[in-house]
């Protein structure tokens, strides 16, 4: 955990939002694996905010899926399904944008 927090501090100093969100997701994942769902959600939700704000749909899908895992592990099936659905929607939106770029670029 120490090294993930250090990486987060470095990335925050550098100021790249995509890297900051990735580090927040990593820290959240460690907390999830340790069973500390409250801290995991705190980090995942910070990453979600950054990724939504910057339209980083690929990373957003990962964050939403990880939140879904927490609710699944807690036995909160409907909440899990809601987050997994949002994750799929982010993936589909990313694919639609990529397809437009591929077909509309000469």
Secondary structure, DSSP 8 states (H G I E B T S, - for coil): -HHHHHHHHHHHHHT-HHHHHHHHHHHHHHHHHTT-HHHHHHHHHHHHHHHHHTT-HHHHHHHHHHHHHHHHHTT-HHHHHHHHHHHHHHHHHHHHHHHHHHHH--
